[in-house]
Amino acid sequence: MKELLTRRNILIGAGGVAVLAAAAFEGRRLLRKRYAPSPYDDLLALLDDRDANAQIGEAVLADIDDFDAKTVADELRQRIAKRPLAQ
């Protein structure tokens, strides 16, 4: 009868586990919704639900006449200074 715990079987099993772990880790990134590149991607990547936040932003901007996105983005980058957006 063949032995089940051979070096070859252990290496094949470890390789299979590594492939499954990599697929699970990268799968989420590959399956999420993609957006057109923008100059604000560093800030937008901090949002949990970009579509829902876009709807809120559109509602807020409907009441603001002189909104300058570049200025606001620059100020936000300085305020958060690489901290999580939730802080």
PDB file of N, CA, C and O in Angstrom:
ATOM      1  N   MET A   1       0.834  -1.180   0.000  1.00  0.00           N
ATOM      2  CA  MET A   1       0.000   0.000   0.000  1.00  0.00           C
ATOM      3  C   MET A   1       0.884   1.251   0.000  1.00  0.00           C
ATOM      4  O   MET A   1       1.905   1.294   0.686  1.00  0.00           O
ATOM      5  N   LYS A   2       0.493   2.255  -0.762  1.00  0.00           N
ATOM      6  CA  LYS A   2       1.280   3.481  -0.866  1.00  0.00           C
ATOM      7  C   LYS A   2       1.115   4.348   0.380  1.00  0.00           C
ATOM      8  O   LYS A   2       0.054   4.387   1.003  1.00  0.00           O
ATOM      9  N   GLU A   3       2.183   5.031   0.714  1.00  0.00           N
ATOM     10  CA  GLU A   3       2.147   5.941   1.849  1.00  0.00           C
ATOM     11  C   GLU A   3       1.543   7.275   1.415  1.00  0.00           C
ATOM     12  O   GLU A   3       1.895   7.795   0.357  1.00  0.00           O
ATOM     13  N   LEU A   4       0.641   7.831   2.218  1.00  0.00           N
ATOM     14  CA  LEU A   4      -0.045   9.078   1.853  1.00  0.00           C
ATOM     15  C   LEU A   4       0.796  10.312   2.131  1.00  0.00           C
ATOM     16  O   LEU A   4       0.726  11.280   1.373  1.00  0.00           O
ATOM     17  N   LEU A   5       1.580  10.305   3.183  1.00  0.00           N
ATOM     18  CA  LEU A   5       2.363  11.480   3.543  1.00  0.00           C
ATOM     19  C   LEU A   5       3.775  11.391   2.987  1.00  0.00           C
ATOM     20  O   LEU A   5       4.742  11.168   3.716  1.00  0.00           O
ATOM     21  N   THR A   6       3.865  11.570   1.696  1.00  0.00           N
ATOM     22  CA  THR A   6       5.174  11.620   1.059  1.00  0.00           C
ATOM     23  C   THR A   6       5.553  13.084   0.869  1.00  0.00           C
ATOM     24  O   THR A   6       4.697  13.966   0.943  1.00  0.00           O
ATOM     25  N   ARG A   7       6.810  13.336   0.631  1.00  0.00           N
ATOM     26  CA  ARG A   7       7.273  14.698   0.393  1.00  0.00           C
ATOM     27  C   ARG A   7       6.554  15.310  -0.804  1.00  0.00           C
ATOM     28  O   ARG A   7       6.192  16.486  -0.783  1.00  0.00           O
ATOM     29  N   ARG A   8       6.353  14.520  -1.832  1.00  0.00           N
ATOM     30  CA  ARG A   8       5.671  15.001  -3.035  1.00  0.00           C
ATOM     31  C   ARG A   8       4.238  15.415  -2.725  1.00  0.00           C
ATOM     32  O   ARG A   8       3.810  16.486  -3.154  1.00  0.00           O
ATOM     33  N   ASN A   9       3.486  14.600  -1.994  1.00  0.00           N
ATOM     34  CA  ASN A   9       2.100  14.925  -1.656  1.00  0.00           C
ATOM     35  C   ASN A   9       2.014  16.164  -0.768  1.00  0.00           C
ATOM     36  O   ASN A   9       1.106  16.981  -0.923  1.00  0.00           O
ATOM     37  N   ILE A  10       2.952  16.302   0.156  1.00  0.00           N
ATOM     38  CA  ILE A  10       2.957  17.478   1.023  1.00  0.00           C
ATOM     39  C   ILE A  10       3.230  18.739   0.213  1.00  0.00           C
ATOM     40  O   ILE A  10       2.571  19.759   0.416  1.00  0.00           O
ATOM     41  N   LEU A  11       4.185  18.682  -0.692  1.00  0.00           N
ATOM     42  CA  LEU A  11       4.492  19.839  -1.535  1.00  0.00           C
ATOM     43  C   LEU A  11       3.334  20.190  -2.455  1.00  0.00           C
ATOM     44  O   LEU A  11       3.029  21.368  -2.637  1.00  0.00           O
ATOM     45  N   ILE A  12       2.693  19.202  -3.031  1.00  0.00           N
ATOM     46  CA  ILE A  12       1.529  19.449  -3.893  1.00  0.00           C
ATOM     47  C   ILE A  12       0.398  20.073  -3.083  1.00  0.00           C
ATOM     48  O   ILE A  12      -0.242  21.019  -3.541  1.00  0.00           O
ATOM     49  N   GLY A  13       0.149  19.556  -1.891  1.00  0.00           N
ATOM     50  CA  GLY A  13      -0.899  20.113  -1.027  1.00  0.00           C
ATOM     51  C   GLY A  13      -0.601  21.545  -0.613  1.00  0.00           C
ATOM     52  O   GLY A  13      -1.492  22.395  -0.623  1.00  0.00           O
ATOM     53  N   ALA A  14       0.657  21.818  -0.245  1.00  0.00           N
ATOM     54  CA  ALA A  14       1.048  23.175   0.148  1.00  0.00           C
ATOM     55  C   ALA A  14       0.929  24.131  -1.033  1.00  0.00           C
ATOM     56  O   ALA A  14       0.495  25.273  -0.877  1.00  0.00           O
ATOM     57  N   GLY A  15       1.314  23.661  -2.205  1.00  0.00           N
ATOM     58  CA  GLY A  15       1.174  24.491  -3.406  1.00  0.00           C
ATOM     59  C   GLY A  15      -0.285  24.800  -3.707  1.00  0.00           C
ATOM     60  O   GLY A  15      -0.627  25.921  -4.084  1.00  0.00           O
ATOM     61  N   GLY A  16      -1.135  23.806  -3.539  1.00  0.00           N
ATOM     62  CA  GLY A  16      -2.569  24.009  -3.764  1.00  0.00           C
ATOM     63  C   GLY A  16      -3.157  25.013  -2.787  1.00  0.00           C
ATOM     64  O   GLY A  16      -3.967  25.857  -3.170  1.00  0.00           O
ATOM     65  N   VAL A  17      -2.753  24.923  -1.532  1.00  0.00           N
ATOM     66  CA  VAL A  17      -3.228  25.878  -0.526  1.00  0.00           C
ATOM     67  C   VAL A  17      -2.758  27.287  -0.869  1.00  0.00           C
ATOM     68  O   VAL A  17      -3.521  28.244  -0.739  1.00  0.00           O
ATOM     69  N   ALA A  18      -1.508  27.421  -1.308  1.00  0.00           N
ATOM     70  CA  ALA A  18      -0.977  28.737  -1.672  1.00  0.00           C
ATOM     71  C   ALA A  18      -1.743  29.326  -2.861  1.00  0.00           C
ATOM     72  O   ALA A  18      -2.048  30.518  -2.876  1.00  0.00           O
ATOM     73  N   VAL A  19      -2.047  28.497  -3.842  1.00  0.00           N
ATOM     74  CA  VAL A  19      -2.800  28.965  -5.011  1.00  0.00           C
ATOM     75  C   VAL A  19      -4.194  29.405  -4.601  1.00  0.00           C
ATOM     76  O   VAL A  19      -4.664  30.447  -5.059  1.00  0.00           O
ATOM     77  N   LEU A  20      -4.867  28.642  -3.755  1.00  0.00           N
ATOM     78  CA  LEU A  20      -6.208  29.011  -3.291  1.00  0.00           C
ATOM     79  C   LEU A  20      -6.186  30.296  -2.476  1.00  0.00           C
ATOM     80  O   LEU A  20      -7.075  31.134  -2.628  1.00  0.00           O
ATOM     81  N   ALA A  21      -5.187  30.468  -1.615  1.00  0.00           N
ATOM     82  CA  ALA A  21      -5.076  31.693  -0.819  1.00  0.00           C
ATOM     83  C   ALA A  21      -4.848  32.907  -1.715  1.00  0.00           C
ATOM     84  O   ALA A  21      -5.457  33.957  -1.506  1.00  0.00           O
ATOM     85  N   ALA A  22      -3.976  32.767  -2.709  1.00  0.00           N
ATOM     86  CA  ALA A  22      -3.719  33.874  -3.629  1.00  0.00           C
ATOM     87  C   ALA A  22      -4.960  34.205  -4.440  1.00  0.00           C
ATOM     88  O   ALA A  22      -5.250  35.378  -4.673  1.00  0.00           O
ATOM     89  N   ALA A  23      -5.695  33.187  -4.872  1.00  0.00           N
ATOM     90  CA  ALA A  23      -6.920  33.422  -5.642  1.00  0.00           C
ATOM     91  C   ALA A  23      -7.971  34.122  -4.796  1.00  0.00           C
ATOM     92  O   ALA A  23      -8.674  35.001  -5.294  1.00  0.00           O
ATOM     93  N   ALA A  24      -8.091  33.757  -3.544  1.00  0.00           N
ATOM     94  CA  ALA A  24      -9.066  34.408  -2.658  1.00  0.00           C
ATOM     95  C   ALA A  24      -8.672  35.853  -2.405  1.00  0.00           C
ATOM     96  O   ALA A  24      -9.529  36.736  -2.398  1.00  0.00           O
ATOM     97  N   PHE A  25      -7.391  36.103  -2.198  1.00  0.00           N
ATOM     98  CA  PHE A  25      -6.915  37.459  -1.915  1.00  0.00           C
ATOM     99  C   PHE A  25      -7.068  38.360  -3.133  1.00  0.00           C
ATOM    100  O   PHE A  25      -7.587  39.470  -3.017  1.00  0.00           O
ATOM    101  N   GLU A  26      -6.630  37.905  -4.283  1.00  0.00           N
ATOM    102  CA  GLU A  26      -6.680  38.711  -5.503  1.00  0.00           C
ATOM    103  C   GLU A  26      -8.062  38.719  -6.139  1.00  0.00           C
ATOM    104  O   GLU A  26      -8.401  39.652  -6.867  1.00  0.00           O
ATOM    105  N   GLY A  27      -8.859  37.697  -5.876  1.00  0.00           N
ATOM    106  CA  GLY A  27     -10.185  37.605  -6.481  1.00  0.00           C
ATOM    107  C   GLY A  27     -11.062  38.786  -6.135  1.00  0.00           C
ATOM    108  O   GLY A  27     -11.779  39.299  -6.994  1.00  0.00           O
ATOM    109  N   ARG A  28     -11.017  39.231  -4.876  1.00  0.00           N
ATOM    110  CA  ARG A  28     -11.825  40.388  -4.475  1.00  0.00           C
ATOM    111  C   ARG A  28     -11.420  41.624  -5.265  1.00  0.00           C
ATOM    112  O   ARG A  28     -12.278  42.395  -5.695  1.00  0.00           O
ATOM    113  N   ARG A  29     -10.134  41.816  -5.457  1.00  0.00           N
ATOM    114  CA  ARG A  29      -9.648  42.987  -6.189  1.00  0.00           C
ATOM    115  C   ARG A  29     -10.061  42.919  -7.666  1.00  0.00           C
ATOM    116  O   ARG A  29     -10.417  43.932  -8.267  1.00  0.00           O
ATOM    117  N   LEU A  30     -10.007  41.725  -8.231  1.00  0.00           N
ATOM    118  CA  LEU A  30     -10.337  41.575  -9.645  1.00  0.00           C
ATOM    119  C   LEU A  30     -11.833  41.658  -9.916  1.00  0.00           C
ATOM    120  O   LEU A  30     -12.244  42.057 -11.005  1.00  0.00           O
ATOM    121  N   LEU A  31     -12.648  41.286  -8.938  1.00  0.00           N
ATOM    122  CA  LEU A  31     -14.092  41.249  -9.149  1.00  0.00           C
ATOM    123  C   LEU A  31     -14.812  42.542  -8.769  1.00  0.00           C
ATOM    124  O   LEU A  31     -15.988  42.704  -9.097  1.00  0.00           O
ATOM    125  N   ARG A  32     -14.140  43.454  -8.093  1.00  0.00           N
ATOM    126  CA  ARG A  32     -14.833  44.682  -7.699  1.00  0.00           C
ATOM    127  C   ARG A  32     -15.029  45.607  -8.902  1.00  0.00           C
ATOM    128  O   ARG A  32     -14.352  45.488  -9.923  1.00  0.00           O
ATOM    129  N   LYS A  33     -15.964  46.519  -8.747  1.00  0.00           N
ATOM    130  CA  LYS A  33     -16.311  47.424  -9.841  1.00  0.00           C
ATOM    131  C   LYS A  33     -15.133  48.336 -10.173  1.00  0.00           C
ATOM    132  O   LYS A  33     -14.433  48.814  -9.280  1.00  0.00           O
ATOM    133  N   ARG A  34     -14.927  48.565 -11.442  1.00  0.00           N
ATOM    134  CA  ARG A  34     -13.843  49.430 -11.894  1.00  0.00           C
ATOM    135  C   ARG A  34     -14.403  50.791 -12.305  1.00  0.00           C
ATOM    136  O   ARG A  34     -15.521  50.888 -12.812  1.00  0.00           O
ATOM    137  N   TYR A  35     -13.618  51.829 -12.080  1.00  0.00           N
ATOM    138  CA  TYR A  35     -14.010  53.192 -12.413  1.00  0.00           C
ATOM    139  C   TYR A  35     -12.963  53.805 -13.334  1.00  0.00           C
ATOM    140  O   TYR A  35     -11.799  53.404 -13.334  1.00  0.00           O
ATOM    141  N   ALA A  36     -13.398  54.778 -14.111  1.00  0.00           N
ATOM    142  CA  ALA A  36     -12.461  55.494 -14.979  1.00  0.00           C
ATOM    143  C   ALA A  36     -11.457  56.245 -14.095  1.00  0.00           C
ATOM    144  O   ALA A  36     -11.824  56.741 -13.030  1.00  0.00           O
ATOM    145  N   PRO A  37     -10.209  56.330 -14.524  1.00  0.00           N
ATOM    146  CA  PRO A  37      -9.205  57.038 -13.728  1.00  0.00           C
ATOM    147  C   PRO A  37      -9.584  58.513 -13.552  1.00  0.00           C
ATOM    148  O   PRO A  37     -10.156  59.135 -14.447  1.00  0.00           O
ATOM    149  N   SER A  38      -9.254  59.050 -12.386  1.00  0.00           N
ATOM    150  CA  SER A  38      -9.502  60.465 -12.127  1.00  0.00           C
ATOM    151  C   SER A  38      -8.344  61.012 -11.300  1.00  0.00           C
ATOM    152  O   SER A  38      -7.569  60.241 -10.733  1.00  0.00           O
ATOM    153  N   PRO A  39      -8.222  62.328 -11.227  1.00  0.00           N
ATOM    154  CA  PRO A  39      -7.150  62.905 -10.410  1.00  0.00           C
ATOM    155  C   PRO A  39      -7.397  62.750  -8.907  1.00  0.00           C
ATOM    156  O   PRO A  39      -6.560  63.143  -8.095  1.00  0.00           O
ATOM    157  N   TYR A  40      -8.541  62.179  -8.541  1.00  0.00           N
ATOM    158  CA  TYR A  40      -8.911  62.046  -7.132  1.00  0.00           C
ATOM    159  C   TYR A  40      -8.949  60.587  -6.687  1.00  0.00           C
ATOM    160  O   TYR A  40      -9.538  60.286  -5.649  1.00  0.00           O
ATOM    161  N   ASP A  41      -8.351  59.690  -7.427  1.00  0.00           N
ATOM    162  CA  ASP A  41      -8.396  58.260  -7.106  1.00  0.00           C
ATOM    163  C   ASP A  41      -7.827  57.942  -5.726  1.00  0.00           C
ATOM    164  O   ASP A  41      -8.306  57.023  -5.061  1.00  0.00           O
ATOM    165  N   ASP A  42      -6.819  58.682  -5.289  1.00  0.00           N
ATOM    166  CA  ASP A  42      -6.254  58.434  -3.962  1.00  0.00           C
ATOM    167  C   ASP A  42      -7.285  58.687  -2.867  1.00  0.00           C
ATOM    168  O   ASP A  42      -7.298  57.981  -1.858  1.00  0.00           O
ATOM    169  N   LEU A  43      -8.136  59.670  -3.049  1.00  0.00           N
ATOM    170  CA  LEU A  43      -9.190  59.960  -2.069  1.00  0.00           C
ATOM    171  C   LEU A  43     -10.377  59.022  -2.238  1.00  0.00           C
ATOM    172  O   LEU A  43     -10.944  58.549  -1.253  1.00  0.00           O
ATOM    173  N   LEU A  44     -10.749  58.756  -3.479  1.00  0.00           N
ATOM    174  CA  LEU A  44     -11.907  57.898  -3.736  1.00  0.00           C
ATOM    175  C   LEU A  44     -11.661  56.465  -3.281  1.00  0.00           C
ATOM    176  O   LEU A  44     -12.606  55.757  -2.935  1.00  0.00           O
ATOM    177  N   ALA A  45     -10.415  56.034  -3.278  1.00  0.00           N
ATOM    178  CA  ALA A  45     -10.091  54.681  -2.829  1.00  0.00           C
ATOM    179  C   ALA A  45     -10.348  54.512  -1.334  1.00  0.00           C
ATOM    180  O   ALA A  45     -10.463  53.384  -0.855  1.00  0.00           O
ATOM    181  N   LEU A  46     -10.438  55.596  -0.604  1.00  0.00           N
ATOM    182  CA  LEU A  46     -10.684  55.536   0.834  1.00  0.00           C
ATOM    183  C   LEU A  46     -12.151  55.293   1.171  1.00  0.00           C
ATOM    184  O   LEU A  46     -12.480  54.994   2.319  1.00  0.00           O
ATOM    185  N   LEU A  47     -13.032  55.419   0.186  1.00  0.00           N
ATOM    186  CA  LEU A  47     -14.470  55.262   0.424  1.00  0.00           C
ATOM    187  C   LEU A  47     -14.868  53.801   0.404  1.00  0.00           C
ATOM    188  O   LEU A  47     -14.353  53.019  -0.395  1.00  0.00           O
ATOM    189  N   ASP A  48     -15.794  53.430   1.294  1.00  0.00           N
ATOM    190  CA  ASP A  48     -16.277  52.053   1.335  1.00  0.00           C
ATOM    191  C   ASP A  48     -17.242  51.771   0.190  1.00  0.00           C
ATOM    192  O   ASP A  48     -17.138  50.734  -0.466  1.00  0.00           O
ATOM    193  N   ASP A  49     -18.176  52.678  -0.055  1.00  0.00           N
ATOM    194  CA  ASP A  49     -19.199  52.494  -1.094  1.00  0.00           C
ATOM    195  C   ASP A  49     -19.204  53.731  -1.973  1.00  0.00           C
ATOM    196  O   ASP A  49     -19.910  54.701  -1.699  1.00  0.00           O
ATOM    197  N   ARG A  50     -18.418  53.687  -3.019  1.00  0.00           N
ATOM    198  CA  ARG A  50     -18.210  54.858  -3.869  1.00  0.00           C
ATOM    199  C   ARG A  50     -19.504  55.322  -4.538  1.00  0.00           C
ATOM    200  O   ARG A  50     -19.726  56.526  -4.671  1.00  0.00           O
ATOM    201  N   ASP A  51     -20.353  54.397  -4.956  1.00  0.00           N
ATOM    202  CA  ASP A  51     -21.603  54.774  -5.618  1.00  0.00           C
ATOM    203  C   ASP A  51     -22.555  55.492  -4.669  1.00  0.00           C
ATOM    204  O   ASP A  51     -23.166  56.495  -5.037  1.00  0.00           O
ATOM    205  N   ALA A  52     -22.680  54.979  -3.454  1.00  0.00           N
ATOM    206  CA  ALA A  52     -23.557  55.619  -2.476  1.00  0.00           C
ATOM    207  C   ALA A  52     -23.021  56.999  -2.098  1.00  0.00           C
ATOM    208  O   ALA A  52     -23.790  57.947  -1.942  1.00  0.00           O
ATOM    209  N   ASN A  53     -21.710  57.105  -1.953  1.00  0.00           N
ATOM    210  CA  ASN A  53     -21.106  58.392  -1.625  1.00  0.00           C
ATOM    211  C   ASN A  53     -21.249  59.385  -2.768  1.00  0.00           C
ATOM    212  O   ASN A  53     -21.360  60.587  -2.530  1.00  0.00           O
ATOM    213  N   ALA A  54     -21.250  58.902  -4.004  1.00  0.00           N
ATOM    214  CA  ALA A  54     -21.466  59.786  -5.152  1.00  0.00           C
ATOM    215  C   ALA A  54     -22.870  60.370  -5.122  1.00  0.00           C
ATOM    216  O   ALA A  54     -23.059  61.541  -5.449  1.00  0.00           O
ATOM    217  N   GLN A  55     -23.850  59.574  -4.737  1.00  0.00           N
ATOM    218  CA  GLN A  55     -25.223  60.078  -4.639  1.00  0.00           C
ATOM    219  C   GLN A  55     -25.329  61.154  -3.561  1.00  0.00           C
ATOM    220  O   GLN A  55     -25.998  62.168  -3.762  1.00  0.00           O
ATOM    221  N   ILE A  56     -24.681  60.942  -2.433  1.00  0.00           N
ATOM    222  CA  ILE A  56     -24.688  61.951  -1.369  1.00  0.00           C
ATOM    223  C   ILE A  56     -24.005  63.223  -1.863  1.00  0.00           C
ATOM    224  O   ILE A  56     -24.499  64.329  -1.644  1.00  0.00           O
ATOM    225  N   GLY A  57     -22.871  63.057  -2.528  1.00  0.00           N
ATOM    226  CA  GLY A  57     -22.145  64.211  -3.054  1.00  0.00           C
ATOM    227  C   GLY A  57     -22.954  65.010  -4.050  1.00  0.00           C
ATOM    228  O   GLY A  57     -22.920  66.240  -4.031  1.00  0.00           O
ATOM    229  N   GLU A  58     -23.683  64.329  -4.921  1.00  0.00           N
ATOM    230  CA  GLU A  58     -24.519  65.027  -5.893  1.00  0.00           C
ATOM    231  C   GLU A  58     -25.619  65.824  -5.196  1.00  0.00           C
ATOM    232  O   GLU A  58     -25.940  66.937  -5.613  1.00  0.00           O
ATOM    233  N   ALA A  59     -26.192  65.262  -4.145  1.00  0.00           N
ATOM    234  CA  ALA A  59     -27.239  65.968  -3.402  1.00  0.00           C
ATOM    235  C   ALA A  59     -26.667  67.208  -2.713  1.00  0.00           C
ATOM    236  O   ALA A  59     -27.306  68.261  -2.705  1.00  0.00           O
ATOM    237  N   VAL A  60     -25.481  67.092  -2.142  1.00  0.00           N
ATOM    238  CA  VAL A  60     -24.853  68.230  -1.466  1.00  0.00           C
ATOM    239  C   VAL A  60     -24.463  69.297  -2.479  1.00  0.00           C
ATOM    240  O   VAL A  60     -24.697  70.484  -2.251  1.00  0.00           O
ATOM    241  N   LEU A  61     -23.873  68.884  -3.592  1.00  0.00           N
ATOM    242  CA  LEU A  61     -23.416  69.847  -4.599  1.00  0.00           C
ATOM    243  C   LEU A  61     -24.569  70.576  -5.293  1.00  0.00           C
ATOM    244  O   LEU A  61     -24.364  71.644  -5.869  1.00  0.00           O
ATOM    245  N   ALA A  62     -25.751  70.021  -5.246  1.00  0.00           N
ATOM    246  CA  ALA A  62     -26.907  70.695  -5.844  1.00  0.00           C
ATOM    247  C   ALA A  62     -27.189  72.023  -5.139  1.00  0.00           C
ATOM    248  O   ALA A  62     -27.782  72.926  -5.728  1.00  0.00           O
ATOM    249  N   ASP A  63     -26.761  72.140  -3.875  1.00  0.00           N
ATOM    250  CA  ASP A  63     -26.993  73.363  -3.107  1.00  0.00           C
ATOM    251  C   ASP A  63     -25.778  74.291  -3.055  1.00  0.00           C
ATOM    252  O   ASP A  63     -25.839  75.354  -2.437  1.00  0.00           O
ATOM    253  N   ILE A  64     -24.686  73.902  -3.694  1.00  0.00           N
ATOM    254  CA  ILE A  64     -23.460  74.712  -3.660  1.00  0.00           C
ATOM    255  C   ILE A  64     -23.175  75.229  -5.064  1.00  0.00           C
ATOM    256  O   ILE A  64     -23.091  74.460  -6.022  1.00  0.00           O
ATOM    257  N   ASP A  65     -23.027  76.545  -5.165  1.00  0.00           N
ATOM    258  CA  ASP A  65     -22.818  77.154  -6.489  1.00  0.00           C
ATOM    259  C   ASP A  65     -21.351  77.195  -6.908  1.00  0.00           C
ATOM    260  O   ASP A  65     -21.036  76.892  -8.059  1.00  0.00           O
ATOM    261  N   ASP A  66     -20.459  77.556  -6.012  1.00  0.00           N
ATOM    262  CA  ASP A  66     -19.055  77.783  -6.392  1.00  0.00           C
ATOM    263  C   ASP A  66     -18.128  76.724  -5.805  1.00  0.00           C
ATOM    264  O   ASP A  66     -17.220  77.047  -5.038  1.00  0.00           O
ATOM    265  N   PHE A  67     -18.349  75.479  -6.156  1.00  0.00           N
ATOM    266  CA  PHE A  67     -17.546  74.361  -5.658  1.00  0.00           C
ATOM    267  C   PHE A  67     -16.350  74.147  -6.572  1.00  0.00           C
ATOM    268  O   PHE A  67     -16.510  73.966  -7.779  1.00  0.00           O
ATOM    269  N   ASP A  68     -15.153  74.168  -6.000  1.00  0.00           N
ATOM    270  CA  ASP A  68     -13.926  73.922  -6.759  1.00  0.00           C
ATOM    271  C   ASP A  68     -13.336  72.588  -6.289  1.00  0.00           C
ATOM    272  O   ASP A  68     -12.725  72.516  -5.223  1.00  0.00           O
ATOM    273  N   ALA A  69     -13.519  71.548  -7.078  1.00  0.00           N
ATOM    274  CA  ALA A  69     -13.122  70.192  -6.683  1.00  0.00           C
ATOM    275  C   ALA A  69     -11.630  70.088  -6.401  1.00  0.00           C
ATOM    276  O   ALA A  69     -11.234  69.409  -5.453  1.00  0.00           O
ATOM    277  N   LYS A  70     -10.796  70.741  -7.197  1.00  0.00           N
ATOM    278  CA  LYS A  70      -9.346  70.647  -7.005  1.00  0.00           C
ATOM    279  C   LYS A  70      -8.928  71.244  -5.667  1.00  0.00           C
ATOM    280  O   LYS A  70      -8.125  70.653  -4.944  1.00  0.00           O
ATOM    281  N   THR A  71      -9.466  72.400  -5.339  1.00  0.00           N
ATOM    282  CA  THR A  71      -9.123  73.050  -4.071  1.00  0.00           C
ATOM    283  C   THR A  71      -9.581  72.204  -2.885  1.00  0.00           C
ATOM    284  O   THR A  71      -8.834  72.018  -1.924  1.00  0.00           O
ATOM    285  N   VAL A  72     -10.799  71.699  -2.954  1.00  0.00           N
ATOM    286  CA  VAL A  72     -11.333  70.881  -1.870  1.00  0.00           C
ATOM    287  C   VAL A  72     -10.524  69.591  -1.716  1.00  0.00           C
ATOM    288  O   VAL A  72     -10.241  69.169  -0.595  1.00  0.00           O
ATOM    289  N   ALA A  73     -10.153  68.967  -2.828  1.00  0.00           N
ATOM    290  CA  ALA A  73      -9.357  67.737  -2.774  1.00  0.00           C
ATOM    291  C   ALA A  73      -7.990  68.000  -2.158  1.00  0.00           C
ATOM    292  O   ALA A  73      -7.512  67.202  -1.351  1.00  0.00           O
ATOM    293  N   ASP A  74      -7.356  69.109  -2.527  1.00  0.00           N
ATOM    294  CA  ASP A  74      -6.050  69.454  -1.948  1.00  0.00           C
ATOM    295  C   ASP A  74      -6.156  69.681  -0.442  1.00  0.00           C
ATOM    296  O   ASP A  74      -5.300  69.231   0.319  1.00  0.00           O
ATOM    297  N   GLU A  75      -7.201  70.377  -0.016  1.00  0.00           N
ATOM    298  CA  GLU A  75      -7.407  70.618   1.415  1.00  0.00           C
ATOM    299  C   GLU A  75      -7.672  69.304   2.155  1.00  0.00           C
ATOM    300  O   GLU A  75      -7.160  69.098   3.255  1.00  0.00           O
ATOM    301  N   LEU A  76      -8.465  68.424   1.558  1.00  0.00           N
ATOM    302  CA  LEU A  76      -8.762  67.136   2.189  1.00  0.00           C
ATOM    303  C   LEU A  76      -7.496  66.284   2.314  1.00  0.00           C
ATOM    304  O   LEU A  76      -7.287  65.636   3.340  1.00  0.00           O
ATOM    305  N   ARG A  77      -6.661  66.281   1.290  1.00  0.00           N
ATOM    306  CA  ARG A  77      -5.402  65.526   1.344  1.00  0.00           C
ATOM    307  C   ARG A  77      -4.530  66.019   2.502  1.00  0.00           C
ATOM    308  O   ARG A  77      -3.903  65.221   3.199  1.00  0.00           O
ATOM    309  N   GLN A  78      -4.494  67.331   2.699  1.00  0.00           N
ATOM    310  CA  GLN A  78      -3.694  67.891   3.793  1.00  0.00           C
ATOM    311  C   GLN A  78      -4.306  67.544   5.150  1.00  0.00           C
ATOM    312  O   GLN A  78      -3.582  67.258   6.104  1.00  0.00           O
ATOM    313  N   ARG A  79      -5.628  67.570   5.238  1.00  0.00           N
ATOM    314  CA  ARG A  79      -6.289  67.307   6.519  1.00  0.00           C
ATOM    315  C   ARG A  79      -6.146  65.859   6.961  1.00  0.00           C
ATOM    316  O   ARG A  79      -5.909  65.590   8.139  1.00  0.00           O
ATOM    317  N   ILE A  80      -6.291  64.913   6.015  1.00  0.00           N
ATOM    318  CA  ILE A  80      -6.241  63.511   6.428  1.00  0.00           C
ATOM    319  C   ILE A  80      -4.812  63.009   6.558  1.00  0.00           C
ATOM    320  O   ILE A  80      -4.551  62.107   7.354  1.00  0.00           O
ATOM    321  N   ALA A  81      -3.888  63.566   5.803  1.00  0.00           N
ATOM    322  CA  ALA A  81      -2.455  63.261   5.908  1.00  0.00           C
ATOM    323  C   ALA A  81      -2.184  61.775   6.131  1.00  0.00           C
ATOM    324  O   ALA A  81      -1.545  61.402   7.115  1.00  0.00           O
ATOM    325  N   LYS A  82      -2.660  60.935   5.234  1.00  0.00           N
ATOM    326  CA  LYS A  82      -2.412  59.482   5.237  1.00  0.00           C
ATOM    327  C   LYS A  82      -3.052  58.746   6.412  1.00  0.00           C
ATOM    328  O   LYS A  82      -2.678  57.608   6.699  1.00  0.00           O
ATOM    329  N   ARG A  83      -3.995  59.364   7.086  1.00  0.00           N
ATOM    330  CA  ARG A  83      -4.764  58.675   8.133  1.00  0.00           C
ATOM    331  C   ARG A  83      -5.994  58.074   7.483  1.00  0.00           C
ATOM    332  O   ARG A  83      -6.380  58.498   6.394  1.00  0.00           O
ATOM    333  N   PRO A  84      -6.612  57.106   8.114  1.00  0.00           N
ATOM    334  CA  PRO A  84      -7.859  56.569   7.573  1.00  0.00           C
ATOM    335  C   PRO A  84      -8.922  57.659   7.497  1.00  0.00           C
ATOM    336  O   PRO A  84      -8.972  58.538   8.357  1.00  0.00           O
ATOM    337  N   LEU A  85      -9.756  57.606   6.490  1.00  0.00           N
ATOM    338  CA  LEU A  85     -10.792  58.617   6.283  1.00  0.00           C
ATOM    339  C   LEU A  85     -11.744  58.679   7.468  1.00  0.00           C
ATOM    340  O   LEU A  85     -12.260  59.752   7.780  1.00  0.00           O
ATOM    341  N   ALA A  86     -11.988  57.564   8.132  1.00  0.00           N
ATOM    342  CA  ALA A  86     -12.896  57.533   9.270  1.00  0.00           C
ATOM    343  C   ALA A  86     -12.424  58.413  10.423  1.00  0.00           C
ATOM    344  O   ALA A  86     -13.244  58.909  11.196  1.00  0.00           O
ATOM    345  N   GLN A  87     -11.130  58.610  10.546  1.00  0.00           N
ATOM    346  CA  GLN A  87     -10.602  59.477  11.611  1.00  0.00           C
ATOM    347  C   GLN A  87     -10.895  60.916  11.288  1.00  0.00           C
ATOM    348  O   GLN A  87     -10.535  61.807  12.057  1.00  0.00           O
TER     349      GLN A  87
END
